[in-house]
């Protein structure tokens, strides 16, 4: 039996979202799984300040803004569509640039 090695590859995208991360590593969100986030470019101090102010306005005094590359905010409707795409075996997010690049590489390399 062959052993297959795999690894997680971080997105190299400079675009993504900032989430508010607590010291224990959890992201701040509501009871329905909607996280406090703001779309941003990595290192955008204005967006970091905005999410920091939002956290403070909710009485959150701990934690910090954490950048998550390659992610974007989606509506409940888009999320339902992505779940349907996943069940059909498709890439859930049609705007997933990293997956599109990987798919192109697989197609052009015959893998």
C-alpha positions in Angstrom: 0.0 0.0 0.0 1.3 3.4 -1.0 1.6 6.2 1.6 0.3 9.5 0.2 1.7 12.7 1.6 -0.5 15.7 1.8 -0.1 19.2 3.3 -2.2 22.2 3.8 -1.2 25.1 1.5 -2.0 28.6 2.7 -3.5 30.9 0.2 -1.0 33.4 -1.2 -3.8 35.9 -1.9 -3.4 39.4 -0.4 -7.2 39.7 -0.4 -9.4 38.1 2.3 -11.1 39.1 5.5 -10.1 40.2 9.0 -12.0 38.3 11.7 -11.9 39.1 15.4 -10.0 36.3 17.2 -10.1 35.7 20.9 -7.0 34.7 22.9 -8.2 31.1 22.8 -8.2 31.1 19.0 -12.0 31.2 18.6 -13.5 33.8 16.2 -16.3 36.1 17.5 -19.7 35.4 15.9 -23.3 35.1 16.7 -25.3 31.9 17.6 -26.0 31.2 13.9 -22.3 31.0 12.9 -22.0 34.4 11.4 -18.6 35.7 12.2 -17.5 39.3 12.9 -15.5 40.0 9.8 -14.5 42.7 7.3 -13.3 42.2 3.7 -9.9 43.6 3.3 -6.5 43.6 1.8 -3.8 42.2 4.1 -2.3 44.9 6.3 -5.0 47.5 5.7 -4.8 49.5 8.9 -8.1 51.3 8.3 -10.0 47.9 8.1 -8.1 46.7 11.2 -9.1 49.8 13.1 -12.8 49.4 12.0 -13.0 45.8 13.2 -11.3 46.8 16.4 -13.8 49.5 17.0 -16.7 47.1 16.2 -15.3 44.6 18.8 -15.0 47.3 21.4 -18.6 48.5 20.7 -19.8 45.0 21.6 -17.8 45.2 24.9 -15.1 42.8 23.7 -11.9 43.9 25.3 -9.8 40.9 24.5 -8.4 39.5 21.2 -7.2 40.9 18.0 -7.9 41.2 14.3 -6.7 38.1 12.4 -6.3 38.1 8.6 -7.7 35.1 6.8 -6.4 35.1 3.1 -8.6 33.9 0.2 -11.9 34.2 2.1 -14.8 36.4 1.4 -18.1 37.3 3.1 -21.1 35.5 1.6 -24.8 35.9 2.2 -27.1 33.2 3.6 -28.4 32.6 0.0 -24.9 32.3 -1.4 -24.0 29.9 1.4 -27.0 27.7 0.5 -25.9 27.7 -3.1 -22.4 26.7 -2.1 -23.7 23.8 -0.1 -25.7 22.6 -3.1 -22.6 22.9 -5.3 -20.5 20.9 -2.8 -23.2 18.1 -2.7 -22.9 18.0 -6.5 -19.2 17.5 -6.3 -18.3 21.0 -7.6 -16.1 23.6 -6.1 -18.4 25.2 -3.6 -17.4 28.8 -4.3 -17.3 29.6 -8.0 -15.1 32.7 -7.1 -12.5 30.5 -5.4 -9.4 31.8 -7.2 -6.9 29.4 -5.7 -9.1 26.4 -6.6 -9.5 27.7 -10.1 -5.7 27.9 -10.5 -5.3 24.4 -9.2 -8.0 23.1 -11.5 -6.3 24.8 -14.5 -3.0 23.2 -13.5 -4.6 19.7 -13.2 -6.3 20.1 -16.6 -3.1 21.3 -18.4 -0.8 18.8 -16.8 -3.2 15.9 -17.4 -3.5 15.0 -13.7 
